[in-house]
Amino acid sequence: MNENFRHREEKTFSGCPHVSRIIVHSFVGILSSIDPRPSFRLFELEPDSKVIFGFSASADVESELSKTPRFVKHAKYFILMIDKALGMLGPDIDLLTEIMLDLGVKHVSYGVKPEYFPSMGRALIHSMQEQLGSRFTEETKDTWVEVYGALSYDMIRAQKMKH
């Protein structure tokens, strides 16, 4: 699995119970601290994404953006959305696909561009590596890349169908 978050044509997870175990185990380590760091990293990778939150691309993220209710709400929602999606891996995968497609369509109206999704994946992985340290193994990283890539693939697909 590569770190570029290339999206696969089909959303299946190799050894789904194994994948789910790795993902859930690693995610529990960060769930208690809803942290805006993935978004901060996204803004470093995609400065134009700050506009979605009503700021200029040159806005200072830590002093301005992190104090706005809209941004804080989104940071919490992002983590909770991932938590919900992880709970649906396996037998609820078709329902999860529908939810991710709907979410992709909604993100068009927010101004989210398809190219932001791979950057958000890299930001999420970076944040998890920082938070989990040595507990974030290569296998864990590869599994997250696979799962995030599949989830974001559905959102991107929905966005492209919308245009």
N, C-alpha and C positions, 0 to 999 in steps of 0.2 A: 504494500500500500504506500502511495507516495504522499508527501506533505503538501502537494499542490492542490489537493482536494478536487481532483478531476472527478467528474460525476459519471457514474456508471449508468448504463442504459436500463438496468433492471435493479429493483430495490430488494435484494435478498441479503441475508447476513450469513456468512459461512459459520456453521455450527451455532445457530441462534442462541441456544441456552448458554453456551460458552461465552459468546459475545455479550449477552445480557449480563452475565455474572461479572465479567471484567468491567463493563461500563458502570453498572450499578455500584460495585465495590469502590471504584475510584471516585464516582460522583458523590457518594455519601461523605467522603472526606472534605468536600467543599460546600455541600449543600447548606450546612449550618451557618456559613458566612456568605450571605448574598453580597457579592462583591462587584463593583463596577469595573474592575480591571480589564475584563475582556473588551469592554467598550472603549476604554482608554487606549488600548492597543489598536483597536479598529481605527480610531481616530488618527493614530500615528500612521497607519498603513493607508487609510483612505480619508484624508483631511476633509474632502468635500462632503463626507457623510455627516459632519457636524450640522450641516444645513437642515437636515431632517428634524433636528431639535431646536431650530430657530436661531442658530448661531452662524456666524461667518466661518468660513473654512480656516481663518487665522485665529479663531477664539482660543484662549488658554483653557484647555479642558479641565485641569484640576481646580483652578480657581473660580471658573465660571460655570461650566457645564455640570459638574458634579453636585452643585448646590441647587439646581433647578428641580422642582417637583416632577416635571415631565421626564427628565433623564433618570432620576432615581427610580421612578415607577417603572420605566422601561428596563433598567438593569435588573430589578427584582423580577419582572415579568419574564425576561429572557431565561433566567435560571429556573424559574418555576415551570416554564414551557418545556425546557429540556427535561426536567424531572418528570413531567407528565408524559412526554414522548417516550422516555426510557421505560416507563411502566407499561407502555403499549407494545414494546418489542415482542415479537413472537406471534401468539395467536391473534392479536388485534392489529396486525400489520396493515390489513386493507383499510381499516378505519383510520389508522394513523396516516396512511397515504392521503386519504380524503381530507383530513384535518390539515396536513401540511400543504396540500394544494390550495385549500381555502386561505390559509395563512399567507401563502405566496401572493395570491390575488390582493389581499388586504394590504400587503406591503408595497404594492405598486402605488396605491393612493397615498402612502406615507412618503413616497419619494425614494424608496430603497431601489437601488440599481442591482441587477443581477451580479455585477462584478464585486459587489460588497460581500457576498456570501462566502467566497473562498477566503477573503481577508478576515471575516469574522471567525471562520474556522481556525485560521492560524492564530488569531488573537485568543480564542478559547483554549487551544492547545498550549499556547505560551503561558497563559494564566494558570492553567492546571499544573503545568510543570513547576511553576514558581510555588504554588500552594502545597503541592504534594511532595515535592522534592524527590528523594530516592524511591518513594512509593510509586512514582509515575514511571513505570518501566517502558521499555521499547514496545513490548506486547500491548500494554495499555494504550500507548500513543497510537500504534497501528490500528487498534480496535476503534478508538475515538475517531480517527481519520475516516475509517470505513463508515461508521454510523453517521457522523456529521455530514459526510459527503452524500450519503443516501438521503438523509432528511433534507438537506439544502437542495439537492437535485430536484425534489418534488416542488419546492418553493420556486426555484428558478424556472422549471418547466411551466408552472402555472403563470408566472410573470410573462414568459415568452408567448404563451397562448393568448394572454390578455391583450397583447400589442398587435 
